[in-house]
Amino acid sequence: MDEYIKDKKIVKKDIAQIIHVFDTDGVYVPDSAIIEGKTKEFWYTTTSISCKDSQRNRNKQKRNLMDYLLDLQDIKGISYQGYFMSSNLDHALYDIQNLEDELKGEYADEFYAAFLDLEDKFIDFLKTDVVNGVPDSFPSSWRYIKEGVRSLERHTNLHIFFNQNPHWV
């Protein structure tokens, strides 16, 4: 954050809030949902994560880091709040898990073009296609995503930000 502020010549008072959007990457699933895979890459389904056994610790480390960040109210005096896309941005926005890296830019460009200057349409899209049962309360939404295999399913709580901040749309 310090590097970005310095590079962009932003002064701290110009930052209203830090919004962090996490990929959940299935970090809250029970260990039984993490199965032995053949490659070091993670392979996601809506019910399991496949990976080499040596990579299992990644879930615990990322979960601990996310939980630490979620306990923060501010970073260096700037209001901070974390939201999630589950299991990741590609899954939440395009309903595709395990999107190949070379296609990510193409999908992002198409998505951007579809919602350019149509912020209300984007928020409606989140609510109708991606929220999928997530409660409208910020704390409840995080309790929800931490249950069972929900952090592998297609969900977001980003709609809560827009509900609470309609003036930012």
C-alpha positions as CSV (number, residue, x, y, z in Angstrom):
1,M,0.0,0.0,0.0
2,D,2.8,2.4,0.9
3,E,4.5,1.8,-2.5
4,Y,1.2,2.4,-4.4
5,I,0.5,5.6,-2.5
6,K,4.0,6.8,-3.2
7,D,4.0,5.8,-6.8
8,K,0.6,7.4,-7.6
9,K,1.4,10.4,-5.4
10,I,-1.8,9.9,-3.4
11,V,-2.1,11.5,0.0
12,K,-3.6,9.5,2.8
13,K,-6.5,11.8,3.4
14,D,-7.7,11.2,-0.2
15,I,-8.3,7.5,0.6
16,A,-11.8,7.0,1.9
17,Q,-11.5,3.2,2.5
18,I,-9.5,0.2,1.6
19,I,-11.7,-2.5,0.0
20,H,-10.0,-5.9,-0.3
21,V,-11.7,-8.6,-2.4
22,F,-10.5,-12.1,-1.5
23,D,-10.6,-15.2,-3.6
24,T,-11.7,-17.8,-1.0
25,D,-9.9,-20.6,-2.9
26,G,-11.7,-23.1,-0.6
27,V,-9.7,-22.2,2.4
28,Y,-12.6,-22.8,4.8
29,V,-13.4,-26.4,3.7
30,P,-12.8,-29.3,6.1
31,D,-9.7,-31.3,5.5
32,S,-11.8,-34.1,4.2
33,A,-12.6,-32.0,1.1
34,I,-8.9,-31.7,0.2
35,I,-7.9,-34.8,-1.8
36,E,-4.6,-36.1,-3.2
37,G,-3.9,-34.8,-6.6
38,K,-1.1,-35.6,-9.1
39,T,0.2,-32.0,-9.7
40,K,1.3,-29.2,-7.5
41,E,-1.5,-27.0,-9.0
42,F,-4.8,-26.9,-7.2
43,W,-7.8,-28.2,-9.0
44,Y,-11.1,-26.9,-7.7
45,T,-14.6,-28.3,-7.9
46,T,-17.6,-27.1,-5.9
47,T,-17.0,-30.0,-3.4
48,S,-13.3,-30.5,-3.2
49,I,-9.7,-29.3,-3.8
50,S,-7.2,-31.6,-5.4
51,C,-3.5,-31.0,-4.8
52,K,-0.3,-32.7,-3.9
53,D,-0.2,-33.6,-0.3
54,S,2.7,-31.2,0.3
55,Q,0.4,-28.3,-0.6
56,R,-2.2,-28.9,2.0
57,N,-0.7,-26.4,4.4
58,R,-1.5,-23.6,1.9
59,N,-5.2,-23.7,3.0
60,K,-4.4,-23.3,6.6
61,Q,-1.9,-20.5,6.0
62,K,-4.2,-18.6,3.7
63,R,-7.2,-19.1,6.1
64,N,-5.1,-17.7,9.0
65,L,-4.0,-14.7,7.0
66,M,-7.6,-14.0,5.8
67,D,-8.9,-14.3,9.3
68,Y,-6.2,-11.9,10.6
69,L,-7.1,-9.3,7.9
70,L,-10.8,-9.7,8.6
71,D,-10.2,-8.8,12.2
72,L,-8.7,-5.4,11.2
73,Q,-10.8,-2.3,11.3
74,D,-8.2,-0.1,9.6
75,I,-4.8,-0.2,8.1
76,K,-2.6,2.7,9.1
77,G,-5.6,4.7,10.1
78,I,-7.6,4.0,6.9
79,S,-10.9,2.1,7.2
80,Y,-10.5,-1.5,5.9
81,Q,-13.0,-4.1,5.0
82,G,-12.6,-7.4,3.2
83,Y,-15.2,-9.0,0.9
84,F,-15.0,-12.4,-1.0
85,M,-15.4,-13.9,-4.4
86,S,-15.8,-17.7,-4.1
87,S,-14.1,-19.9,-5.0
88,N,-12.3,-17.2,-7.0
89,L,-13.0,-14.2,-9.2
90,D,-13.3,-16.4,-12.4
91,H,-15.8,-18.7,-10.7
92,A,-17.8,-15.9,-9.2
93,L,-18.0,-13.7,-12.3
94,Y,-17.9,-16.2,-15.1
95,D,-19.0,-19.4,-13.4
96,I,-15.8,-21.1,-14.5
97,Q,-13.5,-22.8,-12.0
98,N,-9.9,-23.5,-13.1
99,L,-9.9,-21.0,-15.9
100,E,-6.6,-21.3,-17.9
101,D,-4.3,-18.3,-17.3
102,E,-4.1,-17.4,-21.0
103,L,-7.9,-16.9,-21.0
104,K,-8.2,-14.8,-17.9
105,G,-7.4,-11.5,-19.8
106,E,-9.9,-12.3,-22.5
107,Y,-12.7,-13.0,-20.1
108,A,-11.9,-10.0,-18.0
109,D,-12.0,-7.7,-21.1
110,E,-15.4,-9.2,-22.1
111,F,-16.7,-8.7,-18.6
112,Y,-15.5,-5.2,-18.4
113,A,-17.1,-4.3,-21.8
114,A,-20.4,-5.9,-20.7
115,F,-20.7,-3.7,-17.6
116,L,-18.9,-0.5,-18.7
117,D,-20.9,2.5,-17.4
118,L,-23.6,0.0,-16.2
119,E,-22.8,-0.1,-12.5
120,D,-26.4,-0.8,-11.5
121,K,-26.5,-3.8,-14.0
122,F,-23.3,-5.1,-12.4
123,I,-24.8,-4.9,-8.9
124,D,-28.0,-6.7,-10.1
125,F,-25.8,-9.3,-11.7
126,L,-24.0,-10.0,-8.4
127,K,-27.3,-10.2,-6.6
128,T,-29.1,-12.5,-9.1
129,D,-26.2,-14.7,-10.3
130,V,-23.4,-14.7,-7.6
131,V,-24.7,-14.1,-4.1
132,N,-26.5,-17.5,-4.1
133,G,-27.9,-17.4,-0.6
134,V,-25.3,-15.3,1.1
135,P,-26.9,-13.2,3.9
136,D,-27.1,-9.4,3.5
137,S,-25.3,-8.8,6.8
138,F,-21.5,-8.5,6.6
139,P,-20.7,-10.6,9.7
140,S,-23.3,-13.2,8.7
141,S,-21.9,-13.4,5.2
142,W,-18.5,-14.4,6.5
143,R,-20.0,-17.0,8.9
144,Y,-21.9,-18.4,5.9
145,I,-18.9,-18.8,3.6
146,K,-16.9,-20.5,6.4
147,E,-19.4,-23.3,6.6
148,G,-18.9,-26.7,4.9
149,V,-17.7,-26.4,1.3
150,R,-19.3,-23.0,0.6
151,S,-15.8,-21.4,0.1
152,L,-15.6,-23.6,-3.0
153,E,-19.1,-22.8,-4.3
154,R,-20.1,-19.7,-6.3
155,H,-20.8,-16.9,-3.9
156,T,-19.9,-13.3,-3.1
157,N,-20.7,-10.8,-0.4
158,L,-19.6,-7.8,-2.5
159,H,-23.2,-6.8,-2.9
160,I,-23.2,-5.7,0.8
161,F,-20.6,-3.1,0.0
162,F,-22.8,-1.6,-2.7
163,N,-25.9,-1.8,-0.4
164,Q,-24.1,0.1,2.3
165,N,-22.4,2.6,-0.1
166,P,-25.0,3.5,-2.8
167,H,-23.2,6.9,-3.2
168,W,-20.1,5.0,-4.6
169,V,-22.0,3.5,-7.5
